[in-house]
């Protein structure tokens, strides 16, 4: 119980920092360290993703950075992907899930590292942001910035994939959407993370249903992990408010790459 509390704290910290829900960290801890079955780890992770989304989105000032219009459009595709994957989530072997997890982490880490020098912000506040673009105040730029959403079909397709992976491997979907929006669709990292944090709770709620119905979730472990999320999120807020976007990108890439390599090792045993 104490260990899951600590793991939840670390997951909450990462979720608050990067808008990824923390499942990318929590699933390996529960599965590889505590030796819980993969599906149990995924189910508990989805519960904590819902908690992370609620805490992160409720932070004062957070909604000013969230692009609600973009988030609601993408959530249609994400929830559809999560519901679709729920139809066959229990027919996939654990080793296949581990390979999927590993490849997904490495691919996203590479996408983040390829965009270290790009911030996706437009300082001309009179610029046309289009239908799904947005604007917000950014301390790093010293004022209001705007951005346009490019390659919208890519954003829609990646959101559907993120929903599927959320259900199949318990990562909340944000780990796919945040890098995709930032690397390929022109959305600044802070806006992508804040928008994702609001969306991942709904995605996880849709994906956790089959794990409940099959009895995979252990309530006492889920409860202690959620308590840890509440504590860790506060720490993540404190760090994130004082960090530069480039540093957050590097942190995300390193975390994802390490987790991916761990799961390759696990799947190959």
C-alpha positions as CSV (number, residue, x, y, z in Angstrom):
1,X,0.0,0.0,0.0
2,X,2.8,2.4,0.9
3,X,4.7,1.6,-2.3
4,X,1.6,2.3,-4.4
5,X,1.1,5.6,-2.6
6,X,4.6,6.6,-3.6
7,X,4.2,5.4,-7.1
8,X,1.0,7.3,-7.4
9,X,2.8,10.5,-6.2
10,X,5.4,10.1,-8.9
11,X,2.7,9.5,-11.5
12,X,0.8,12.5,-10.4
13,X,3.9,14.7,-10.6
14,X,4.5,13.6,-14.2
15,X,0.9,14.0,-15.0
16,X,0.8,17.6,-13.7
17,X,4.1,18.4,-15.5
18,X,3.5,17.0,-18.9
19,X,-0.3,16.3,-19.2
20,X,0.2,12.6,-19.8
21,X,-1.7,11.2,-16.9
22,X,1.2,9.4,-15.3
23,X,0.2,5.9,-16.5
24,X,3.4,5.7,-18.6
25,X,5.2,5.6,-15.2
26,X,2.7,3.8,-13.1
27,X,2.0,0.7,-15.3
28,X,5.7,-0.4,-15.3
29,X,5.9,0.1,-11.5
30,X,2.8,-2.0,-10.8
31,X,3.6,-4.7,-13.4
32,X,7.4,-5.0,-13.1
33,X,8.1,-4.0,-9.5
34,X,5.0,-5.2,-7.7
35,X,4.5,-8.1,-10.2
36,X,0.8,-7.3,-10.6
37,X,-0.8,-8.8,-13.7
38,X,-0.5,-6.5,-16.7
39,X,-4.3,-6.1,-16.9
40,X,-4.5,-5.3,-13.2
41,X,-1.8,-2.7,-13.6
42,X,-3.6,-1.1,-16.6
43,X,-6.9,-1.0,-14.8
44,X,-5.5,0.7,-11.7
45,X,-3.5,3.1,-13.9
46,X,-6.7,4.2,-15.7
47,X,-8.3,5.0,-12.3
48,X,-5.4,7.2,-11.4
49,X,-5.5,8.9,-14.9
50,X,-9.1,10.0,-14.1
51,X,-7.9,11.4,-10.7
52,X,-4.9,13.1,-12.3
53,X,-7.1,14.8,-14.9
54,X,-9.5,16.0,-12.3
55,X,-6.7,17.5,-10.1
56,X,-4.7,19.0,-12.9
57,X,-7.7,20.6,-14.7
58,X,-9.0,22.1,-11.5
59,X,-5.7,24.1,-10.8
60,X,-6.3,27.8,-10.8
61,X,-5.4,29.4,-14.1
62,X,-5.0,26.1,-15.9
63,X,-8.2,26.6,-18.0
64,X,-6.7,29.8,-19.5
65,X,-4.2,27.6,-21.3
66,X,-6.7,24.9,-22.3
67,X,-8.0,25.0,-25.9
68,X,-11.5,23.8,-25.2
69,X,-12.7,23.8,-28.8
70,X,-9.7,21.7,-29.9
71,X,-10.0,19.4,-26.9
72,X,-13.7,18.7,-27.4
73,X,-13.2,17.9,-31.1
74,X,-10.3,15.6,-30.4
75,X,-12.1,13.9,-27.5
76,X,-14.7,12.6,-29.9
77,X,-12.0,10.6,-31.7
78,X,-10.2,9.6,-28.5
79,X,-13.3,8.3,-26.8
80,X,-14.3,6.4,-29.9
81,X,-10.9,4.8,-30.0
82,X,-11.1,3.8,-26.3
83,X,-14.5,2.3,-26.7
84,X,-13.5,0.4,-29.8
85,X,-10.4,-1.1,-28.1
86,X,-12.5,-2.1,-25.2
87,X,-14.3,-4.6,-27.4
88,X,-11.1,-6.8,-27.7
89,X,-8.9,-5.6,-24.8
90,X,-9.0,-9.0,-23.1
91,X,-8.3,-11.0,-26.2
92,X,-4.7,-9.7,-26.5
93,X,-1.8,-11.5,-24.8
94,X,0.2,-9.6,-22.1
95,X,3.4,-10.0,-24.1
96,X,1.8,-8.3,-27.1
97,X,0.7,-5.5,-24.9
98,X,4.2,-5.1,-23.6
99,X,5.7,-4.9,-27.1
100,X,3.0,-2.3,-28.0
101,X,3.9,-0.3,-24.9
102,X,7.6,-0.3,-25.7
103,X,7.3,0.7,-29.3
104,X,4.9,3.4,-28.5
105,X,7.1,5.0,-25.9
106,X,10.2,5.0,-28.2
107,X,8.3,6.4,-31.1
108,X,6.9,9.3,-29.1
109,X,10.3,10.0,-27.4
110,X,11.9,10.3,-30.9
111,X,9.1,12.8,-31.9
112,X,9.7,14.9,-28.9
113,X,13.5,15.1,-29.4
114,X,13.0,16.1,-33.0
115,X,11.2,19.2,-31.9
116,X,13.4,20.6,-29.2
117,X,14.2,23.8,-31.1
118,X,10.5,24.6,-32.1
119,X,8.1,26.3,-29.7
120,X,5.1,26.7,-32.1
121,X,4.1,30.1,-30.8
122,X,3.3,33.2,-32.8
123,X,4.0,36.5,-31.0
124,X,1.9,38.5,-33.5
125,X,-1.3,38.6,-31.5
126,X,-3.3,39.8,-34.5
127,X,-2.5,36.7,-36.5
128,X,-5.5,34.5,-37.6
129,X,-5.6,31.4,-35.4
130,X,-8.1,29.5,-37.6
131,X,-11.0,27.4,-36.3
132,X,-9.1,25.3,-33.8
133,X,-6.2,27.5,-32.9
134,X,-5.9,29.5,-29.6
135,X,-4.1,32.1,-27.6
136,X,-2.9,32.4,-24.0
137,X,-0.5,34.4,-21.8
138,X,3.0,32.8,-21.6
139,X,5.6,34.1,-19.1
140,X,8.4,32.5,-21.1
141,X,7.5,34.7,-24.1
142,X,6.7,37.7,-22.0
143,X,3.1,38.2,-23.1
144,X,0.2,36.8,-25.1
145,X,1.0,34.2,-27.8
146,X,-1.2,32.6,-30.5
147,X,-0.9,29.4,-32.5
148,X,-2.6,27.6,-35.4
149,X,-3.4,23.9,-35.5
150,X,-1.8,22.3,-38.6
151,X,-2.4,18.9,-40.1
152,X,-5.8,18.4,-38.5
153,X,-6.4,14.9,-40.0
154,X,-3.2,13.8,-38.2
155,X,-4.5,15.2,-34.9
156,X,-7.8,13.3,-35.4
157,X,-6.1,10.0,-36.3
158,X,-3.6,10.2,-33.5
159,X,-6.4,11.0,-31.1
160,X,-8.2,7.8,-32.1
161,X,-4.9,5.8,-31.7
162,X,-4.4,7.4,-28.3
163,X,-7.8,6.3,-27.2
164,X,-7.1,2.7,-28.3
165,X,-3.7,2.6,-26.5
166,X,-5.3,4.2,-23.4
167,X,-7.6,1.2,-23.1
168,X,-5.0,-1.4,-24.1
169,X,-2.0,-0.3,-22.1
170,X,-3.4,2.1,-19.5
171,X,-1.4,5.2,-20.5
172,X,-4.3,7.7,-20.5
173,X,-3.8,8.8,-24.1
174,X,-2.0,12.0,-23.3
175,X,1.4,10.4,-23.9
176,X,0.4,10.1,-27.5
177,X,-1.7,13.3,-28.0
178,X,0.7,15.8,-26.3
179,X,3.8,14.9,-28.4
180,X,1.7,14.5,-31.6
181,X,0.0,17.9,-31.2
182,X,3.3,19.5,-30.4
183,X,5.6,17.8,-32.9
184,X,3.2,17.6,-35.9
185,X,0.2,19.9,-35.4
186,X,1.8,23.2,-34.3
187,X,0.4,23.3,-30.8
188,X,2.7,24.7,-28.1
189,X,3.7,22.1,-25.4
190,X,2.0,23.9,-22.5
191,X,-1.3,24.3,-24.4
192,X,-1.1,20.7,-25.6
193,X,-0.4,19.4,-22.1
194,X,-3.2,21.5,-20.5
195,X,-5.7,20.5,-23.1
196,X,-4.7,16.8,-22.9
197,X,-5.0,16.9,-19.1
198,X,-8.6,17.9,-19.4
199,X,-9.3,15.2,-22.0
200,X,-7.6,12.2,-20.5
201,X,-10.1,11.7,-17.7
202,X,-13.0,11.2,-20.1
203,X,-10.8,8.8,-22.2
204,X,-9.8,6.7,-19.2
205,X,-13.4,6.6,-18.0
206,X,-14.4,5.0,-21.3
207,X,-11.5,2.6,-21.3
208,X,-11.7,1.4,-17.7
209,X,-15.1,-0.2,-18.0
210,X,-13.9,-3.6,-19.4
211,X,-11.3,-3.9,-16.6
212,X,-14.1,-3.3,-14.0
213,X,-16.4,-5.9,-15.5
214,X,-13.6,-8.5,-15.6
215,X,-12.6,-7.9,-12.0
216,X,-9.1,-6.8,-12.8
217,X,-9.0,-3.8,-10.5
218,X,-8.0,-4.1,-6.8
219,X,-9.9,-1.3,-5.0
220,X,-7.4,-0.9,-2.1
221,X,-4.4,-0.5,-4.3
222,X,-6.3,1.9,-6.6
223,X,-7.4,4.0,-3.6
224,X,-3.8,4.3,-2.2
225,X,-2.5,5.2,-5.7
226,X,-5.1,7.9,-6.2
227,X,-4.1,9.4,-2.8
228,X,-0.5,9.5,-4.1
229,X,-1.7,11.3,-7.2
230,X,-3.2,14.1,-5.2
231,X,0.1,14.7,-3.4
232,X,2.3,14.3,-6.5
233,X,0.2,16.7,-8.6
234,X,1.0,19.5,-6.2
235,X,4.7,18.9,-6.6
236,X,4.3,18.8,-10.4
237,X,2.5,22.1,-10.5
238,X,5.3,23.7,-8.5
239,X,8.1,22.4,-10.8
240,X,6.2,23.0,-14.0
241,X,5.5,26.7,-13.3
242,X,9.3,27.2,-13.0
243,X,10.4,25.1,-15.9
244,X,11.1,26.0,-19.5
245,X,9.4,24.2,-22.4
246,X,12.7,22.8,-23.7
247,X,13.4,21.2,-20.3
248,X,10.0,19.6,-20.2
249,X,10.4,18.1,-23.6
250,X,13.7,16.6,-22.7
251,X,12.2,15.2,-19.5
252,X,9.3,13.6,-21.4
253,X,11.6,12.1,-24.0
254,X,13.9,10.6,-21.4
255,X,11.1,9.1,-19.3
256,X,9.4,7.6,-22.4
257,X,12.6,6.1,-23.8
258,X,13.5,4.5,-20.5
259,X,10.1,3.0,-20.0
260,X,10.1,1.7,-23.6
261,X,13.5,0.0,-23.2
262,X,12.3,-1.6,-19.9
263,X,9.3,-3.1,-21.7
264,X,11.3,-4.4,-24.6
265,X,13.5,-6.2,-22.0
266,X,10.4,-7.6,-20.2
267,X,8.7,-8.7,-23.4
268,X,11.8,-10.5,-24.6
269,X,12.2,-12.6,-21.4
